[in-house]
Amino acid sequence: MVKIEQKIVLLTGGSSGIGLALAKALAARNAVVVLAARDEQKLKRALESLPAVDNAAHRYYCVDVCDAVQVQAMAEWLVAHVGLPDILINAAGAAHPGYVQELDLSIFRWMMEVNYFGTVHVIKSLLPGMIQRGSGTIVNFGSLASEVGVFGYTAYSGSKFALRGFSDALRMELKPLGIRVSIVLPPDTDTPQLAYENQYKPPELKYLLPELGVISAEKVAQAVVRGIEREQYHILPDFGSRIIFWALRLTGNLQYPILDMLLARAQRQIRQSH
């Protein structure tokens, strides 16, 4: 059982959405939270919204996780002024859906830079200290789209599949060294990021799995806190995500004809609606 109280937590993507909800949940458990994101004004507002912690102060650091030099400077500042994190949470991420033939190559590179390399940069900057100490928890944010390719999300799913493979290998390498790794697999979550995505989603997605709905950022945050405490590798925030996760595991290659059937149904519904 991992103790969160009085632990130092570095949280990327902590200025809004799931990251901010998670920062509040951790601070409420008396963790010392360091927020990292690009927008300093959002970081300041986020910091002011956090519950106070005993005998310490929450901090923030303005950084672009896509820039390895900036990330290394953040790691050095963090160790010097706050301490080596006990818990590292990589919640920074982005998604831009659309038909593959309409997405510019720059979108694919952007997804990889933020979702994959952004996570790798932060982990690599802090890992030597964690290995030397012989302890730590690393939490990466995947997605249900890192378990199954989602229509309209070729750029995003590709980046999240890469992150899942990295996390799987990382778990194996670091477990003997005393460092735990988790990956969060949230469904659609009510955040500014989802509002951004909804502008670009192909219409098929409206009909593909409409019954799944959207969950709150606070629900995801509480699931992550529980998952850290229980040392879970896969953190599945709600019943729907658990059903999809295990259905994919149990159906194996049968998932592809099932997905094709669901897509054909969605396209029929689109034609009928017109």
C-alpha positions in Angstrom: 0.0 0.0 0.0 1.5 3.3 -1.1 1.1 6.2 1.3 0.2 9.6 -0.3 0.3 11.8 2.7 3.3 14.2 2.8 4.7 12.7 -0.4 6.1 14.9 -3.2 4.1 14.6 -6.4 5.0 16.0 -9.8 2.0 16.3 -12.0 2.3 17.4 -15.6 -0.8 18.7 -17.3 -1.9 19.9 -13.9 -3.4 23.2 -14.8 -6.8 22.0 -16.1 -9.0 19.0 -16.7 -8.1 15.6 -15.2 -4.7 17.0 -14.1 -6.3 19.7 -12.0 -8.9 17.4 -10.5 -6.1 15.0 -9.6 -4.0 17.8 -8.1 -6.9 18.8 -5.8 -7.5 15.2 -4.8 -3.9 14.6 -3.9 -3.6 17.9 -2.0 -6.7 17.0 -0.1 -4.8 13.8 1.0 -2.0 16.1 2.3 0.4 15.5 -0.6 2.9 18.2 -1.7 1.9 18.9 -5.3 4.1 20.5 -7.9 2.1 21.4 -11.1 3.8 21.5 -14.5 2.2 22.9 -17.7 2.8 25.5 -20.4 0.4 28.3 -19.4 1.6 30.2 -16.4 -1.7 32.0 -15.8 -3.6 28.8 -15.7 -0.9 27.3 -13.4 -1.3 30.2 -11.0 -5.0 29.8 -10.8 -4.7 26.1 -10.4 -2.2 26.5 -7.6 -4.5 28.9 -5.7 -7.3 26.4 -5.9 -5.4 23.6 -4.1 -6.1 22.8 -0.4 -3.2 23.7 1.8 -0.8 21.0 2.9 0.9 20.7 6.3 4.5 22.0 6.8 5.1 22.6 3.1 3.8 24.6 0.1 2.5 23.5 -3.3 4.5 24.8 -6.3 4.3 25.1 -10.0 6.8 25.2 -12.9 6.1 26.5 -16.4 7.4 23.9 -19.0 6.7 22.4 -22.4 7.2 18.7 -21.9 7.9 18.4 -25.7 11.2 20.2 -25.0 13.7 17.8 -23.4 16.0 20.7 -22.4 13.2 22.5 -20.6 12.2 19.3 -18.9 15.7 18.6 -17.6 15.9 22.2 -16.2 12.6 21.6 -14.4 13.9 18.3 -12.9 17.0 20.1 -11.6 14.9 22.9 -10.1 12.5 20.5 -8.6 15.2 18.4 -6.8 17.0 21.5 -5.6 14.0 23.4 -4.3 11.4 20.8 -3.4 12.9 17.4 -3.5 13.0 14.3 -5.7 9.3 13.3 -6.3 7.9 10.2 -4.7 5.2 10.1 -7.3 5.4 11.2 -10.9 2.1 11.6 -12.8 2.3 12.2 -16.5 -1.1 13.7 -17.3 -0.1 16.1 -20.0 -1.7 15.1 -23.3 -3.6 16.2 -26.3 -6.0 14.7 -28.9 -7.0 15.9 -32.3 -9.4 13.6 -34.2 -10.4 13.5 -37.8 -10.4 11.3 -40.9 -6.9 10.1 -41.6 -6.8 11.5 -45.1 -7.7 15.0 -43.8 -5.2 15.1 -40.9 -2.0 17.0 -41.7 1.2 15.2 -40.9 1.9 17.9 -38.3 -1.0 16.6 -36.2 0.6 13.1 -36.1 4.0 14.6 -35.0 2.2 16.8 -32.4 0.4 13.8 -30.9 3.7 11.8 -30.6 5.6 14.8 -29.2 3.0 15.5 -26.5 1.6 12.1 -25.6 4.7 9.9 -26.1 7.9 11.9 -26.1 6.5 14.4 -23.5 6.1 11.4 -21.1 9.5 9.9 -21.9 11.2 13.2 -21.4 9.9 13.7 -17.9 10.5 10.1 -16.8 14.1 10.1 -18.2 14.9 13.4 -16.3 13.9 12.0 -12.9 14.5 8.3 -13.2 18.3 8.3 -12.3 17.4 9.8 -8.9 14.5 7.3 -8.3 16.8 4.4 -9.2 19.5 5.6 -6.8 16.9 6.0 -4.1 15.3 2.6 -4.9 11.7 3.8 -4.7 9.0 5.8 -6.5 5.7 5.6 -8.4 5.3 6.6 -12.0 1.8 7.0 -13.4 1.3 7.4 -17.2 -2.0 8.4 -18.8 -3.0 6.1 -21.6 -6.5 5.8 -22.9 -9.0 3.2 -24.0 -7.7 4.3 -27.4 -4.4 2.8 -26.3 -6.1 -0.6 -26.0 -8.1 -0.5 -29.3 -7.7 1.7 -32.4 -10.6 4.1 -32.5 -12.2 5.4 -35.7 -11.2 9.0 -36.3 -8.3 8.8 -33.9 -5.4 7.5 -36.0 -3.0 10.1 -34.8 -4.0 9.9 -31.1 -4.3 6.1 -31.0 -0.9 5.7 -32.6 0.7 7.9 -29.9 -1.2 6.2 -27.1 -0.3 2.7 -28.4 3.3 3.8 -28.3 2.9 5.0 -24.7 1.2 1.7 -23.7 4.1 -0.3 -25.1 6.6 2.0 -23.4 4.7 1.6 -20.1 4.5 -2.2 -20.3 8.3 -2.4 -20.9 9.0 0.2 -18.2 7.0 -1.7 -15.6 9.1 -4.8 -16.2 12.4 -2.9 -16.0 11.7 -0.9 -13.0 9.8 -3.3 -10.7 13.0 -5.1 -9.6 14.5 -1.6 -8.8 11.7 -0.8 -6.4 9.8 1.6 -8.7 6.1 1.0 -9.5 4.5 1.9 -12.8 0.8 2.4 -13.5 -1.1 3.3 -16.7 -4.5 5.1 -16.5 -7.1 4.1 -19.2 -9.9 6.7 -18.9 -12.9 6.9 -21.2 -14.3 10.2 -22.6 -14.0 12.7 -19.7 -15.7 16.0 -19.2 -12.8 18.4 -19.7 -11.7 21.3 -21.9 -9.8 18.8 -24.0 -13.0 16.8 -24.8 -14.7 20.1 -25.8 -11.8 20.7 -28.2 -12.0 17.2 -29.6 -15.8 17.5 -30.2 -15.1 20.2 -32.8 -13.3 17.7 -35.0 -14.8 14.3 -34.4 -16.2 12.5 -37.5 -19.9 12.0 -37.3 -19.5 8.2 -37.0 -18.3 8.6 -33.4 -21.7 10.0 -32.3 -23.3 6.6 -33.2 -20.4 4.1 -32.7 -20.7 3.6 -28.9 -23.3 6.3 -27.8 -24.3 4.4 -24.6 -20.8 4.8 -23.0 -21.4 8.5 -22.1 -18.9 10.8 -20.4 -17.5 10.7 -16.8 -16.3 13.5 -14.7 -12.6 14.5 -14.2 -13.2 14.1 -10.4 -14.2 10.5 -10.9 -11.0 9.8 -12.9 -8.9 11.6 -10.2 -10.4 9.5 -7.4 -9.7 6.3 -9.3 -6.1 7.3 -9.9 -5.6 8.0 -6.2 -7.0 4.6 -5.3 -4.9 2.9 -8.0 -1.7 4.5 -6.7 -2.4 3.5 -3.2 -3.3 -0.1 -4.2 -0.2 -0.3 -6.6 -2.4 -1.2 -9.6 -0.9 -1.3 -13.0 -4.0 -0.8 -15.0 -6.2 1.9 -13.5 -9.7 1.8 -15.0 -11.8 4.7 -13.7 -15.4 3.4 -14.2 -17.5 0.3 -14.9 -17.7 1.1 -18.7 -13.9 1.3 -19.1 -13.5 -2.0 -17.1 -16.1 -3.7 -19.4 -14.3 -2.5 -22.6 -10.9 -3.4 -21.2 -11.9 -7.0 -20.4 -14.0 -7.4 -23.5 -11.0 -6.6 -25.6 -8.9 -9.1 -23.6 -11.4 -11.9 -24.0 -12.5 -11.4 -27.6 -8.9 -11.2 -29.0 -9.1 -11.1 -32.8 -12.9 -11.3 -32.7 -12.9 -7.6 -31.7 -12.2 -6.6 -35.3 -15.4 -8.0 -36.9 -17.3 -6.7 -33.9 -15.9 -3.2 -34.4 -16.6 -3.4 -38.2 -20.2 -4.4 -37.4 -20.6 -1.4 -35.0 -19.1 1.0 -37.6 -21.5 -0.3 -40.3 -24.4 0.3 -37.9 -23.2 3.8 -37.2 -22.9 4.6 -40.9 -26.4 3.3 -41.5 -27.7 5.6 -38.7 -25.9 8.6 -40.3 -27.5 7.9 -43.6 -31.0 7.5 -42.0 -30.6 10.8 -40.1 -29.9 12.6 -43.3 
